């Protein structure tokens, strides 16, 4: 099991190497003390399997509620975040891998005919496999089995993992032929533009950041910035700021001995009282009460 916290660069891209160059694949487990996982992205594909509870997942501008037994596909380079349902602990496992594990070499038929269209398809940024549909349940179980094999590492496990993941994509592509689109699109352009603005915010979230400052990073006006955020993430810039800062505050509350006032300042909130107000609205308790009832956990994944 890998339990490292998520570490991101100034662009919000995860720094952790998933697997190795020889076998670019790794698995992760998140226990009941996980909390929210703030927005981040990585070049690898991520497959999530939820074994207990419920989990709110944001993938680009899509929102999914996962229930136990469901699985989630997250495409390469797509900003995503996970949000715990208040009062409902969850357990989920992930397998994160570079798509070349499936397609082999750039230029191969697997790359050109299948994986490239999928990776460039805006409508396939995320996809949920539900347990009550036969083919989706098969895909979910393949994801679950791939994670188990990665965990146990029996002889020839690399072949088995690749075979199971290939089955997931055979099912996903086979049932979504009409959604695949070749080439760059307006949606892809907007995604990259929003990423540039996220880059700036992730580097300056401890400071006071205005929407105007954010817009300047993409050479657009404030109104266009707000419109882009809504289209790509389904959030206003201000909502994004609050979600990210709150998730970071949870990390500091459980992993540091800093005071509530210090944490409010470190996370860029206007004042401790405003921080407490937003925290109570999101988690149903004050920051002090949250800290009192939540111990540090090795498997919490947050940007640090």
LINPEPE-V581244 format. One line per field, one symbol per residue. ss: DSSP state (h for helix, s for strand, l for the rest). phi: phi as a letter, one per 40 degrees, with the letter a starting at -180 (. if undefined). psi: psi as a letter, one per 30 degrees, with the letter a starting at -180 (. if undefined). A space follows every 50 residues. Layout:
BEGIN
ss->???
phi->???
psi->???
END
This chain:
BEGIN
ss->lslllllsllllssllllllllllssssssllllllssssslllssssss sslssssssllsssssslllsssslllllsssssllllllsssssssllh hhhlllllhhhhhhhhhhhllhhhlssssllllhhhhhhhhhhhhhhhhh hhllllhhhhhhhhhhhhhhhhhhllhhhllllllhhhhhhhhhhhhhhh hhhhllllllhhhhhhlllllhhhhhhhhhhhhlllhhhhhhhhhhhhhh hhhhhllllhhhhhhhlllllhhhhhhhhhhhhlllhhhhhhhlllllll llll
phi->.bbcccbbcccgccccccgbccacaabbbbccccgcbcdaaacccbbbbc cagbacbbbfccbbbcbdgcbbcbccgccaabbccdgbcbbabbbbaccc dccgbchccccccbccdccbbdcbcaacbcccbdcccccdcccdcccccc ccfcdgcccccccccccdccccccbbdcccbcgcbdccccdcccdcccdc cccbccbcbccccccccbfbcdccdcccccccbgbcdcccdccccccccc dcccbbbccccccdcccgccadccdcccccccbgacdcccccbbcdbccc bbcb
psi->kkgklkklafggkkfkkjbleeiiklllkkafgeakjlklllflkkkkkj fkalkkkkjbgkkkjklkfllkkjlkgkkllkkkkkgjklklklkklkff fefckkfleeeeeeeeeefgjefhelkkjkfgkeeeeeeeeeeeeeeeee efhlkgfeeeeeeeeeeeeeeeefgheffkkkllleeeeeeeeeeeeeee effgffljkleeeeeffghlleeeeeeeeeeefglleeeeeeeeeeeeee eeefflgkleeeeeefggleleeeeeeeeeeefglleeeeeegjlkkfgk jlk.
END
